[in-house]
Amino acid sequence: PPPPTRTAIGSGEPSPPPPERRAEPAPPAQTPAPPPPRQPTATGPLTWQWPTEGRVINLSESQRAGKKGIHIAGERGQPVRAAAPGLVVYSGGGLIGFGQLVIIKHNETYLSAYGHNERILVSEGDEVRAGQNIAQMGSSGADRVMLYFEIRRDGNPVAPLSYLPRR
């Protein structure tokens, strides 16, 4: 049977059927924009500190090899600390010749690298404070226990001893 018709009140005329309601299309799902890359929090001039205790060794050998970094002798497991605050941008063993390596971006100008670690205590993306333990000294990629420490300014290695405080 056909659907019943409605009568408009008081007119005796059938009322028109209600307009068809069409579902509004749902707005397209928006995927959230990826967060902007994290930047180091250090602002202004950096105050550098020694990354570990120990005697500087093989200075001339490093420079002959084209590296400006320094090797610091120490004991296996000895703390390796961030020389200035920043953001860990690399943590791992994928760069040949440096063993287990940590690289910290301090600001748009400076990076520091800490190589030959036995154990890394930070991950990429971690913010670190100056003096925070980031690794344990070892001999990965080296023939003895030591830390390879390098500072880079605008991507170029510089002599760390001109930045570190005198001992």
N, CA, C and O of each residue as an XYZ file, in Angstrom:
668
protein
N       0.836     -1.182      0.000
C       0.000      0.000      0.000
C       0.877      1.239      0.000
O       1.977      1.215      0.552
N       0.399      2.346     -0.623
C       1.192      3.581     -0.639
C       1.259      4.178      0.752
O       0.372      3.972      1.579
N       2.353      4.941      0.999
C       2.470      5.525      2.348
C       1.356      6.525      2.582
O       0.891      7.172      1.643
N       0.931      6.656      3.811
C      -0.147      7.601      4.105
C       0.317      9.020      3.829
O       1.485      9.353      4.029
N      -0.607      9.855      3.366
C      -0.290     11.259      3.133
C      -0.735     12.056      4.334
O      -1.682     11.705      5.038
N      -0.034     13.115      4.538
C      -0.384     13.992      5.665
C      -1.255     15.119      5.131
O      -1.130     15.539      3.981
N      -2.084     15.566      5.944
C      -2.933     16.686      5.565
C      -2.484     17.882      6.361
O      -2.273     17.802      7.571
N      -2.335     19.019      5.654
C      -1.953     20.223      6.371
C      -3.115     20.592      7.282
O      -4.280     20.511      6.894
N      -2.789     20.979      8.448
C      -3.815     21.283      9.440
C      -4.713     22.406      8.920
O      -4.235     23.468      8.518
N      -6.026     22.149      8.935
C      -7.023     23.141      8.587
C      -7.200     23.358      7.099
O      -8.095     24.121      6.734
N      -6.419     22.749      6.196
C      -6.572     23.053      4.778
C      -7.238     21.937      4.014
O      -7.819     22.187      2.958
N      -7.180     20.750      4.490
C      -7.733     19.617      3.780
C      -6.874     19.200      2.610
O      -7.156     18.187      1.970
N      -5.814     19.967      2.309
C      -4.891     19.631      1.214
C      -3.757     18.773      1.769
O      -3.293     18.985      2.889
N      -3.316     17.799      0.966
C      -2.158     17.029      1.451
C      -0.928     17.930      1.480
O      -0.727     18.757      0.590
N      -0.125     17.761      2.495
C       1.103     18.552      2.577
C       2.194     17.862      1.778
O       2.218     16.637      1.665
N       3.087     18.651      1.233
C       4.164     18.035      0.449
C       5.047     17.178      1.350
O       5.179     17.439      2.546
N       5.644     16.156      0.757
C       6.527     15.321      1.591
C       7.715     16.146      2.075
O       8.119     17.107      1.420
N       8.270     15.771      3.219
C       9.435     16.523      3.721
C      10.584     16.398      2.720
O      10.726     15.373      2.053
N      11.401     17.447      2.622
C      12.521     17.367      1.673
C      13.460     16.233      2.051
O      13.659     15.911      3.223
N      14.022     15.650      1.018
C      14.977     14.572      1.280
C      16.201     15.151      1.947
O      16.700     16.200      1.542
N      16.675     14.490      2.942
C      17.881     14.951      3.631
C      19.042     14.148      3.100
O      19.084     12.924      3.226
N      19.956     14.832      2.524
C      21.165     14.157      2.025
C      22.251     14.313      3.069
O      22.429     15.380      3.656
N      22.949     13.258      3.278
C      24.059     13.314      4.235
C      25.160     14.173      3.638
O      25.554     14.005      2.483
N      25.642     15.090      4.451
C      26.769     15.920      4.015
C      28.007     15.030      3.981
O      28.236     14.242      4.900
N      28.801     15.155      2.926
C      30.019     14.338      2.931
C      30.919     14.779      4.083
O      31.058     15.969      4.363
N      31.508     13.822      4.722
C      32.414     14.119      5.834
C      33.638     14.844      5.282
O      34.124     14.513      4.201
N      34.137     15.832      6.026
C      35.348     16.487      5.541
C      36.474     15.457      5.451
O      36.522     14.521      6.250
N      37.380     15.622      4.484
C      38.453     14.633      4.360
C      39.266     14.588      5.656
O      39.542     15.611      6.282
N      39.627     13.395      6.024
C      40.438     13.236      7.234
C      41.783     13.910      7.006
O      42.452     13.689      5.997
N      42.150     14.721      7.958
C      43.433     15.409      7.830
C      44.450     14.682      8.680
O      44.239     14.429      9.866
N      45.559     14.355      8.043
C      46.631     13.752      8.821
C      47.395     14.889      9.468
O      47.689     15.895      8.823
N      47.712     14.732     10.728
C      48.409     15.820     11.400
C      49.772     16.056     10.739
O      50.452     15.118     10.323
N      50.138     17.303     10.658
C      51.445     17.640     10.083
C      52.527     17.106     11.011
O      52.375     17.143     12.232
N      53.618     16.610     10.436
C      54.680     16.128     11.318
C      55.224     17.293     12.134
O      55.253     18.429     11.662
N      55.655     17.006     13.358
C      56.184     18.098     14.170
C      57.445     18.649     13.513
O      58.168     17.914     12.840
N      57.709     19.932     13.705
C      58.930     20.472     13.111
C      60.139     19.796     13.739
O      60.064     19.352     14.885
N      61.256     19.706     13.013
C      62.434     19.060     13.592
C      62.838     19.795     14.863
O      62.811     21.023     14.935
N      63.212     19.006     15.857
C      63.621     19.612     17.121
C      64.958     20.307     16.929
O      65.835     19.823     16.215
N      65.088     21.420     17.564
C      66.314     22.192     17.482
C      66.971     22.201     18.854
O      66.290     22.097     19.874
N      68.292     22.326     18.879
C      68.962     22.420     20.172
C      68.442     23.629     20.944
O      68.015     24.625     20.360
N      68.490     23.517     22.263
C      67.970     24.596     23.085
C      69.042     25.607     23.474
O      68.722     26.650     24.046
N      70.296     25.322     23.177
C      71.364     26.252     23.555
C      71.229     27.548     22.769
O      71.067     27.539     21.549
N      71.296     28.647     23.481
C      71.282     29.949     22.826
C      72.468     30.734     23.354
O      72.961     30.475     24.452
N      72.913     31.677     22.577
C      74.048     32.487     23.004
C      75.340     31.705     22.914
O      75.368     30.595     22.380
N      76.414     32.283     23.436
C      77.713     31.610     23.348
C      77.727     30.343     24.203
O      77.106     30.286     25.265
N      78.444     29.335     23.722
C      78.549     28.072     24.458
C      79.713     28.128     25.433
O      80.747     28.735     25.156
N      79.529     27.492     26.567
C      80.619     27.298     27.508
C      80.956     25.816     27.454
O      80.158     24.969     27.855
N      82.143     25.517     26.955
C      82.554     24.121     26.771
C      83.187     23.585     28.040
O      83.795     24.329     28.809
N      83.036     22.279     28.252
C      83.712     21.601     29.354
C      84.295     20.301     28.842
O      83.869     19.778     27.812
N      85.264     19.787     29.564
C      85.908     18.538     29.156
C      84.888     17.403     29.181
O      84.089     17.317     30.113
N      84.901     16.531     28.173
C      83.927     15.446     28.113
C      84.255     14.271     29.033
O      83.393     13.434     29.300
N      85.481     14.206     29.514
C      85.874     13.131     30.423
C      87.190     13.507     31.081
O      87.847     14.471     30.687
N      87.565     12.732     32.087
C      88.869     12.900     32.734
C      89.884     12.096     31.938
O      89.531     11.112     31.288
N      91.128     12.507     31.987
C      92.172     11.721     31.338
C      93.167     12.586     30.596
O      92.980     13.789     30.414
N      94.224     11.930     30.178
C      95.327     12.594     29.487
C      95.077     12.579     27.986
O      94.629     11.576     27.431
N      95.370     13.695     27.340
C      95.256     13.774     25.883
C      96.420     12.980     25.284
O      97.583     13.194     25.626
N      96.074     12.057     24.381
C      97.080     11.201     23.741
C      96.941     11.294     22.228
O      95.906     11.727     21.722
N      97.968     10.894     21.515
C      97.923     10.781     20.047
C      97.475     12.055     19.350
O      96.855     11.987     18.288
N      97.771     13.205     19.918
C      97.326     14.461     19.310
C      97.904     14.610     17.913
O      97.175     14.917     16.970
N      99.205     14.398     17.770
C      99.820     14.590     16.450
C      99.344     13.523     15.461
O      99.208     13.813     14.272
N      99.089     12.299     15.925
C      98.598     11.235     15.044
C      97.219     11.588     14.482
O      96.949     11.351     13.305
N      96.352     12.150     15.316
C      95.019     12.566     14.852
C      95.146     13.616     13.775
O      94.464     13.558     12.751
N      96.022     14.577     14.008
C      96.150     15.671     13.053
C      96.771     15.187     11.747
O      96.423     15.690     10.679
N      97.683     14.221     11.816
C      98.257     13.661     10.580
C      97.188     12.929      9.789
O      97.227     12.921      8.559
N      96.243     12.320     10.468
C      95.177     11.570      9.796
C      94.104     12.504      9.238
O      93.095     12.042      8.705
N      94.319     13.817      9.359
C      93.350     14.774      8.822
C      92.212     15.091      9.767
O      91.282     15.810      9.403
N      92.276     14.565     10.975
C      91.250     14.853     11.971
C      91.801     15.903     12.921
O      92.999     15.923     13.203
N      90.947     16.757     13.406
C      91.389     17.763     14.367
C      90.954     17.406     15.778
O      91.234     18.141     16.724
N      90.271     16.280     15.920
C      89.820     15.868     17.238
C      90.979     15.406     18.090
O      92.118     15.322     17.631
N      90.668     15.106     19.349
C      91.681     14.626     20.281
C      91.267     13.272     20.829
O      90.084     12.936     20.873
N      92.264     12.500     21.246
C      92.030     11.238     21.946
C      92.346     11.482     23.415
O      93.366     12.083     23.751
N      91.467     11.012     24.277
C      91.665     11.147     25.718
C      91.696      9.752     26.311
O      90.737      8.991     26.178
N      92.810      9.414     26.972
C      92.969      8.084     27.587
C      92.099      7.995     28.834
O      91.820      8.997     29.494
N      91.677      6.770     29.140
C      90.876      6.556     30.340
C      90.665      5.081     30.588
O      91.330      4.237     29.989
N      89.738      4.777     31.472
C      89.427      3.407     31.864
C      88.111      2.959     31.223
O      87.196      3.760     31.035
N      88.032      1.681     30.896
C      86.803      1.134     30.337
C      85.632      1.426     31.284
O      85.727      1.201     32.491
N      84.538      1.925     30.723
C      83.350      2.231     31.512
C      83.340      3.618     32.133
O      82.345      4.016     32.739
N      84.428      4.356     31.993
C      84.524      5.711     32.554
C      83.461      6.607     31.915
O      83.192      6.478     30.720
N      82.851      7.513     32.689
C      81.798      8.367     32.126
C      82.313      9.292     31.020
O      83.396      9.870     31.110
N      81.497      9.405     29.982
C      81.703     10.380     28.907
C      80.528     11.332     29.020
O      79.375     10.902     29.052
N      80.820     12.638     29.079
C      79.787     13.634     29.333
C      79.648     14.604     28.160
O      80.602     14.844     27.418
N      78.456     15.151     28.009
C      78.224     16.183     26.990
C      79.072     17.400     27.337
O      79.049     17.868     28.475
N      79.819     17.915     26.362
C      80.703     19.051     26.587
C      79.945     20.378     26.623
O      80.489     21.389     27.067
N      78.709     20.381     26.163
C      77.832     21.560     26.182
C      76.410     21.041     25.969
O      76.235     19.915     25.503
N      75.385     21.841     26.303
C      74.011     21.369     26.112
C      73.670     21.255     24.634
O      74.244     21.956     23.801
N      72.729     20.365     24.313
C      72.320     20.241     22.920
C      71.365     19.089     22.688
O      70.734     18.579     23.613
N      71.275     18.693     21.426
C      70.353     17.660     20.967
C      71.163     16.547     20.321
O      71.993     16.806     19.449
N      70.927     15.304     20.744
C      71.628     14.162     20.158
C      71.087     13.951     18.741
O      69.900     13.685     18.555
N      71.974     14.073     17.741
C      71.547     13.915     16.350
C      72.047     12.602     15.751
O      71.605     12.210     14.671
N      72.967     11.916     16.441
C      73.414     10.600     15.993
C      73.840      9.812     17.208
O      74.472     10.342     18.122
N      73.485      8.530     17.209
C      73.849      7.625     18.290
C      73.918      6.226     17.696
O      72.889      5.622     17.396
N      75.137      5.710     17.527
C      75.247      4.372     16.953
C      76.644      4.039     16.489
O      77.607      4.744     16.793
N      76.738      2.942     15.739
C      78.029      2.442     15.295
C      78.176      2.392     13.792
O      78.980      1.608     13.288
N      77.432      3.197     13.057
C      77.436      3.114     11.605
C      78.513      3.906     10.883
O      78.648      3.768      9.667
N      79.275      4.721     11.574
C      80.327      5.498     10.918
C      81.673      4.823     11.161
O      82.166      4.792     12.289
N      82.246      4.298     10.122
C      83.484      3.522     10.228
C      84.609      4.388     10.778
O      84.787      5.538     10.378
N      85.359      3.808     11.700
C      86.521      4.480     12.268
C      86.262      5.178     13.589
O      87.197      5.664     14.225
N      84.993      5.238     14.016
C      84.670      5.935     15.258
C      84.062      5.013     16.309
O      83.781      5.454     17.423
N      83.853      3.740     15.973
C      83.225      2.827     16.914
C      81.834      3.305     17.275
O      81.122      3.858     16.437
N      81.448      3.091     18.521
C      80.152      3.566     19.016
C      80.267      5.068     19.234
O      81.055      5.530     20.058
N      79.466      5.826     18.479
C      79.633      7.273     18.376
C      78.359      8.015     18.776
O      77.247      7.566     18.497
N      78.544      9.156     19.433
C      77.448     10.074     19.740
C      77.808     11.423     19.125
O      78.938     11.891     19.268
N      76.848     12.048     18.442
C      77.039     13.404     17.918
C      75.943     14.280     18.496
O      74.763     13.933     18.454
N      76.355     15.429     19.041
C      75.420     16.375     19.650
C      75.458     17.678     18.862
O      76.526     18.221     18.581
N      74.266     18.168     18.509
C      74.144     19.480     17.862
C      73.856     20.479     18.971
O      72.850     20.373     19.673
N      74.748     21.451     19.122
C      74.613     22.413     20.217
C      73.815     23.642     19.802
O      73.058     24.194     20.600
N      73.982     24.066     18.565
C      73.231     25.190     18.000
C      73.421     25.118     16.488
O      73.881     24.097     15.979
N      73.084     26.156     15.777
C      73.210     26.118     14.310
C      74.674     26.117     13.860
O      74.953     25.855     12.690
N      75.596     26.402     14.754
C      77.016     26.504     14.396
C      77.819     25.279     14.820
O      78.655     24.797     14.054
N      77.581     24.768     16.024
C      78.476     23.764     16.603
C      77.856     22.380     16.781
O      76.692     22.231     17.153
N      78.691     21.369     16.497
C      78.429     19.959     16.804
C      79.613     19.451     17.609
O      80.711     20.000     17.517
N      79.397     18.413     18.391
C      80.525     17.715     19.016
C      80.317     16.218     18.830
O      79.187     15.731     18.795
N      81.437     15.494     18.712
C      81.398     14.047     18.470
C      82.209     13.337     19.545
O      83.246     13.831     19.988
N      81.717     12.164     19.959
C      82.308     11.378     21.039
C      82.398      9.940     20.548
O      81.381      9.249     20.476
N      83.605      9.475     20.208
C      83.744      8.164     19.597
C      84.485      7.138     20.437
O      85.109      7.478     21.442
N      84.412      5.888     20.022
C      85.060      4.707     20.611
C      84.439      4.302     21.952
O      85.120      3.732     22.805
N      83.151      4.596     22.138
C      82.489      4.271     23.394
C      82.216      2.776     23.509
O      82.068      2.072     22.511
N      82.153      2.318     24.746
C      81.767      0.931     25.018
C      80.248      0.815     25.036
O      79.684     -0.168     24.554
N      79.601      1.815     25.592
C      78.142      1.793     25.725
C      77.606      3.207     25.571
O      78.140      4.146     26.162
N      76.552      3.359     24.780
C      75.912      4.658     24.588
C      74.682      4.725     25.491
O      73.900      3.777     25.565
N      74.522      5.857     26.175
C      73.432      6.017     27.146
C      72.316      6.945     26.659
O      71.332      7.146     27.371
N      72.452      7.508     25.463
C      71.450      8.430     24.924
C      71.004      7.959     23.550
O      71.677      7.158     22.902
N      69.869      8.466     23.121
C      69.312      8.120     21.810
C      69.152      9.374     20.972
O      69.116     10.488     21.496
N      69.058      9.180     19.663
C      68.810     10.312     18.767
C      67.530     11.008     19.190
O      66.527     10.359     19.486
N      67.570     12.327     19.216
C      66.417     13.122     19.632
C      66.429     13.519     21.093
O      65.632     14.363     21.504
N      67.322     12.928     21.899
C      67.401     13.295     23.316
C      68.037     14.669     23.478
O      69.021     14.988     22.812
N      67.474     15.472     24.359
C      68.123     16.719     24.752
C      69.043     16.395     25.914
O      68.672     15.654     26.824
N      70.254     16.958     25.879
C      71.214     16.696     26.952
C      71.702     18.012     27.551
O      71.749     19.044     26.883
N      72.060     17.942     28.823
C      72.634     19.089     29.537
C      74.157     18.990     29.471
O      74.706     17.906     29.273
N      74.817     20.099     29.634
C      76.277     20.077     29.752
C      76.631     19.247     30.984
O      76.064     19.443     32.059
N      77.559     18.331     30.819
C      77.992     17.492     31.940
C      77.177     16.225     32.129
O      77.519     15.404     32.980
N      76.113     16.041     31.363
C      75.285     14.833     31.479
C      76.038     13.631     30.917
O      76.681     13.734     29.872
N      75.961     12.492     31.608
C      76.580     11.262     31.108
C      75.855     10.833     29.832
O      74.633     10.679     29.829
N      76.616     10.640     28.743
C      76.025     10.248     27.468
C      76.526      8.894     27.004
O      75.916      8.262     26.141
N      77.656      8.442     27.584
C      78.245      7.163     27.153
C      79.234      6.691     28.204
O      79.522      7.380     29.183
N      79.746      5.478     27.963
C      80.823      4.935     28.780
C      82.009      4.686     27.860
O      81.869      4.126     26.773
N      83.174      5.113     28.319
C      84.373      5.002     27.499
C      84.693      3.545     27.206
O      84.478      2.664     28.039
N      85.211      3.308     26.004
C      85.574      1.956     25.604
C      86.631      1.984     24.527
O      87.402      2.936     24.406
N      86.651      0.914     23.744
C      87.655      0.790     22.679
C      87.020      0.361     21.363
O      87.706     -0.181     20.496
N      85.722      0.594     21.200
C      85.074      0.193     19.946
C      85.709      0.958     18.790
O      85.787      2.186     18.815
N      86.161      0.223     17.781
C      86.798      0.855     16.631
C      88.184      1.392     16.910
O      88.714      2.160     16.107
N      88.795      1.009     18.033
C      90.130      1.503     18.407
C      90.948      0.361     18.997
O      90.414     -0.693     19.341
N      92.243      0.588     19.106
C      93.117     -0.459     19.646
C      93.360     -0.318     21.144
O      94.088     -1.122     21.725
N      92.767      0.686     21.775
C      92.898      0.857     23.224
C      91.702      1.629     23.739
O      90.954      2.216     22.958
N      91.515      1.633     25.051
C      90.415      2.370     25.667
C      90.728      3.863     25.590
O      91.767      4.319     26.066
N      89.805      4.615     24.979
C      89.987      6.060     24.857
C      88.699      6.677     24.338
O      87.788      5.985     23.884
N      88.653      7.991     24.421
C      87.558      8.755     23.834
C      88.130      9.592     22.704
O      89.128     10.291     22.880
N      87.490      9.518     21.541
C      87.814     10.458     20.466
C      86.810     11.582     20.597
O      85.603     11.340     20.576
N      87.293     12.819     20.733
C      86.428     13.975     20.914
C      86.729     15.004     19.834
O      87.885     15.344     19.580
N      85.667     15.492     19.206
C      85.817     16.449     18.116
C      84.754     17.528     18.244
O      83.620     17.256     18.639
N      85.133     18.760     17.905
C      84.179     19.867     17.810
C      84.168     20.303     16.353
O      85.220     20.429     15.727
N      82.978     20.532     15.819
C      82.836     21.039     14.445
C      82.116     22.377     14.490
O      81.105     22.547     15.172
N      82.674     23.321     13.738
C      82.071     24.646     13.597
C      81.669     24.798     12.137
O      82.511     24.698     11.245
N      80.386     25.039     11.891
C      79.856     25.145     10.522
C      80.260     23.934      9.679
O      80.568     24.073      8.495
N      80.256     22.761     10.286
C      80.550     21.518      9.576
C      82.014     21.168      9.440
O      82.341     20.084      8.957
N      82.912     22.059      9.855
C      84.347     21.812      9.717
C      84.982     21.547     11.074
O      84.709     22.263     12.037
N      85.836     20.511     11.159
C      86.481     20.238     12.445
C      87.411     21.378     12.851
O      88.116     21.957     12.025
N      87.392     21.678     14.136
C      88.272     22.700     14.710
C      89.077     22.051     15.838
O      88.748     20.954     16.287
N      90.112     22.719     16.285
C      90.959     22.190     17.359
C      90.231     22.328     18.704
O      90.047     23.443     19.194
N      89.818     21.204     19.302
C      89.055     21.286     20.557
C      89.809     21.972     21.693
O      89.193     22.604     22.552
N      91.127     21.854     21.703
C      91.873     22.431     22.813
C      91.753     23.955     22.848
O      91.973     24.567     23.893
N      91.409     24.568     21.723
C      91.221     26.028     21.737
C      89.839     26.404     22.274
O      89.583     27.585     22.510
N      88.950     25.443     22.472
C      87.606     25.694     23.008
C      87.463     25.224     24.453
O      86.710     25.816     25.227
N      88.174     24.175     24.814
C      88.043     23.601     26.150
C      88.804     24.442     27.171
O      89.808     25.068     26.832
N      88.327     24.462     28.429
C      89.059     25.225     29.448
C      90.413     24.578     29.733
O      90.581     23.365     29.607
N      91.370     25.418     30.121
C      92.696     24.877     30.473
C      92.573     24.006     31.709
O      91.774     24.273     32.606
N      93.390     22.952     31.734
C      93.412     22.083     32.921
C      94.705     22.332     33.659
O      94.953     21.715     34.695
